[in-house]
């Protein structure tokens, strides 16, 4: 189909070197930034999961292959059972306790035996998180020793669903807390204490 006269006239040769457009650089988060900025949103980023019956050695290999330090643990129905941290896999204390308690070899220890169970975690509705700034979220979490906060939303059936995750380390990095200089800062309470020293 021949081009219309108007479109043909709109086509021009390039007689100069063109500057290239780029998206604007993201601004660094501050305590006044919406807390949504530190949310790992599973509607945008697929969650990394592992079944609770998986041997711990296989879980460690999965972390290495995927380059992650946290896996969501699921039951046989695919629902959240807990979370598994790299420290729990590498550190070995929970693994040793599981071996002693169940009379198993290390190869027989499963993810379920060393995970942080879901009932030991805290959750916040997505709608509430969306109303908070990062600073307000830190103030709300300053007394918690948790490393992760579950963010929930309602599914189409009205039942609660896991929408995403907020980690203490992500908040620390977002606010410029150098975790290598404060390796003891692992929980929300720890991060808050460090950040408060920088006038949160």
C-alpha positions as CSV (number, residue, x, y, z in Angstrom):
1,X,0.0,0.0,0.0
2,X,1.6,3.3,-1.0
3,X,2.3,5.9,1.7
4,X,0.0,8.9,1.8
5,X,1.5,12.2,0.6
6,X,1.4,13.7,4.1
7,X,3.3,10.8,5.6
8,X,5.8,10.7,2.8
9,X,6.6,14.4,3.4
10,X,7.0,13.7,7.1
11,X,9.9,11.3,6.4
12,X,13.1,13.2,6.5
13,X,16.8,12.0,6.1
14,X,19.0,12.3,9.2
15,X,21.6,15.0,8.5
16,X,23.0,15.2,12.0
17,X,23.9,12.9,14.9
18,X,21.0,12.6,17.2
19,X,21.1,12.7,21.0
20,X,19.5,9.6,22.5
21,X,16.6,9.9,25.0
22,X,16.9,8.0,28.3
23,X,14.4,7.5,31.1
24,X,14.9,9.9,34.0
25,X,17.2,8.6,36.7
26,X,15.3,7.3,39.7
27,X,15.7,9.6,42.7
28,X,17.2,8.1,45.8
29,X,14.6,7.2,48.5
30,X,14.4,9.3,51.6
31,X,12.5,8.7,54.9
32,X,9.7,10.8,53.3
33,X,9.4,8.5,50.3
34,X,6.4,6.2,50.1
35,X,7.0,2.9,51.8
36,X,5.9,1.2,48.6
37,X,9.4,2.0,47.3
38,X,10.9,-0.7,49.5
39,X,8.3,-3.3,48.8
40,X,9.1,-6.4,46.7
41,X,5.8,-6.6,45.0
42,X,5.0,-10.1,43.8
43,X,2.5,-8.7,41.2
44,X,5.6,-7.2,39.5
45,X,8.4,-9.5,40.6
46,X,7.8,-13.2,40.6
47,X,8.5,-14.7,44.1
48,X,11.3,-17.2,44.5
49,X,9.8,-20.3,46.2
50,X,10.8,-23.7,47.4
51,X,8.7,-26.6,48.7
52,X,9.0,-27.3,52.4
53,X,9.9,-31.0,51.8
54,X,13.0,-30.1,49.8
55,X,16.3,-31.3,51.3
56,X,18.3,-28.4,52.7
57,X,21.3,-29.1,50.5
58,X,19.1,-28.7,47.4
59,X,17.7,-25.4,48.8
60,X,21.3,-24.1,49.2
61,X,22.1,-25.0,45.6
62,X,18.9,-23.2,44.4
63,X,19.9,-20.1,46.2
64,X,23.4,-20.1,44.6
65,X,22.0,-20.8,41.2
66,X,19.3,-18.0,41.4
67,X,21.6,-15.6,43.2
68,X,19.1,-15.0,46.1
69,X,19.5,-15.1,49.8
70,X,15.8,-15.6,50.6
71,X,13.2,-18.2,49.5
72,X,9.5,-18.3,50.3
73,X,8.7,-21.8,51.6
74,X,5.5,-23.4,50.3
75,X,3.4,-26.4,51.4
76,X,2.2,-29.1,49.0
77,X,-0.8,-26.8,48.1
78,X,1.5,-23.9,47.1
79,X,0.5,-21.8,50.2
80,X,3.1,-20.0,52.3
81,X,4.6,-22.2,55.0
82,X,7.5,-19.8,56.0
83,X,10.7,-18.2,54.7
84,X,14.2,-19.6,54.4
85,X,17.2,-17.3,54.8
86,X,20.7,-18.0,53.5
87,X,22.0,-17.6,57.0
88,X,19.9,-20.5,58.2
89,X,21.2,-22.7,55.4
90,X,24.9,-21.7,55.7
91,X,25.1,-21.0,59.4
92,X,24.1,-24.5,60.3
93,X,22.8,-24.0,63.9
94,X,19.2,-24.8,62.9
95,X,20.4,-27.7,60.8
96,X,22.4,-29.1,63.7
97,X,19.4,-28.8,66.0
98,X,17.2,-30.5,63.4
99,X,19.7,-33.4,63.0
100,X,19.8,-33.9,66.7
101,X,16.0,-33.6,67.3
102,X,15.0,-35.9,64.4
103,X,18.0,-38.2,64.5
104,X,18.8,-37.4,60.8
105,X,21.9,-36.9,58.7
106,X,22.5,-33.5,57.2
107,X,21.4,-34.7,53.8
108,X,18.0,-35.7,55.3
109,X,17.2,-32.4,56.9
110,X,14.4,-30.6,55.0
111,X,13.6,-26.9,54.5
112,X,10.6,-27.2,56.8
113,X,12.8,-28.2,59.7
114,X,15.0,-25.0,59.5
115,X,12.6,-22.4,58.0
116,X,11.2,-19.4,59.9
117,X,7.5,-20.5,60.0
118,X,4.8,-18.1,58.8
119,X,3.2,-17.9,62.2
120,X,6.4,-16.4,63.6
121,X,6.3,-13.5,61.1
122,X,4.3,-10.3,61.1
123,X,2.1,-8.9,58.3
124,X,0.7,-5.6,57.2
125,X,-2.1,-5.0,54.7
126,X,-0.9,-3.4,51.4
127,X,-3.4,-0.6,51.8
128,X,-1.9,0.4,55.1
129,X,1.7,0.2,53.7
130,X,0.6,2.5,50.9
131,X,-0.3,5.2,53.4
132,X,3.1,5.2,55.1
133,X,6.4,6.8,54.3
134,X,9.6,4.8,54.8
135,X,10.3,6.8,58.0
136,X,6.8,6.1,59.4
137,X,7.2,2.4,58.6
138,X,10.6,2.3,60.4
139,X,9.0,4.0,63.4
140,X,6.2,1.3,63.4
141,X,8.8,-1.5,63.2
142,X,11.4,-0.2,65.5
143,X,10.5,-2.6,68.3
144,X,10.5,-5.7,66.1
145,X,13.4,-8.1,65.8
146,X,12.0,-9.4,62.5
147,X,14.1,-9.3,59.4
148,X,11.1,-9.4,57.0
149,X,7.5,-8.0,57.0
150,X,4.9,-9.8,55.0
151,X,2.5,-7.6,53.0
152,X,-1.0,-8.9,52.4
153,X,-3.9,-8.0,50.1
154,X,-7.3,-9.5,49.5
155,X,-7.9,-11.9,46.6
156,X,-10.9,-11.9,44.4
157,X,-12.5,-14.4,46.7
158,X,-11.9,-12.1,49.7
159,X,-9.3,-14.4,51.2
160,X,-5.9,-12.8,52.3
161,X,-3.0,-13.4,49.9
162,X,0.7,-12.6,50.2
163,X,1.2,-9.5,48.0
164,X,4.9,-8.9,48.8
165,X,7.7,-8.6,51.2
166,X,9.6,-5.8,52.9
167,X,13.1,-6.6,54.3
168,X,15.1,-4.7,56.8
169,X,18.2,-4.9,54.6
170,X,16.3,-3.4,51.7
171,X,15.2,-0.5,53.9
172,X,18.8,0.0,55.1
173,X,20.1,0.0,51.5
174,X,17.4,2.4,50.4
175,X,18.3,4.9,53.1
176,X,22.0,4.6,52.6
177,X,22.9,2.4,55.6
178,X,26.1,0.7,54.8
179,X,25.4,-2.8,56.0
180,X,29.0,-3.9,55.6
181,X,29.9,-1.3,58.2
182,X,27.1,-2.4,60.4
183,X,26.9,-6.2,59.9
184,X,25.0,-6.6,63.2
185,X,22.1,-4.6,61.7
186,X,19.9,-7.4,60.5
187,X,16.4,-6.8,61.9
188,X,14.0,-3.8,61.6
189,X,15.0,-2.8,65.2
190,X,18.7,-2.9,64.3
191,X,18.3,-0.9,61.0
192,X,16.0,1.6,62.8
193,X,18.7,2.2,65.5
194,X,21.3,2.8,62.8
195,X,19.1,5.0,60.7
196,X,17.9,7.0,63.7
197,X,21.5,8.1,64.2
198,X,21.1,9.8,60.8
199,X,18.0,11.7,61.8
200,X,15.2,9.5,60.5
